[in-house]
Amino acid sequence: MSDTLRLDTALEQGAFILRPSGELTWQTASTLRAWLEGYASAPAPVTVIDLSAITFLDSTGIAALLGIHTLLAGAGAGLAYAEPPPMCARLLHITGLARYLPVYDTVQSARLATGTKAPFVGEHPA
């Protein structure tokens, strides 16, 4: 298992995109939580979490994804998850979170489902 998680960010067609890559586990979830603490103070109107580069997900990682949802919903921001690899999708279904979290097959479908039409202009911590 790896002890690093990389977080890349971008603004794409009105949505703030977070692309974590690597393993989202008890060893790396603190990286995501630290980023989220800064971001949640002034989130974009819509955030899409692109899960396509997650190579492994454990229960702490699942809790981190749920924490993002809870925190951003509390801030009134739109959120969607996109492109979970088969292993992630399976875990989200097994745990029942796939019924609770907005998960889409592509970043574009996630963005469109959140209703983003106009580009968002703003700065957010990366």
Secondary structure, DSSP 8 states (H G I E B T S, - for coil): --S-EEEEEEEETTEEEEEEEEEESTTTHHHHHHHHHHHTTS--SEEEEE-TEEEEE-HHHHHHHHHHHHHHHHTT-EEEEE---HHHHHHHHHHTHHHHS-EESSHHHHHHHTT--S--------
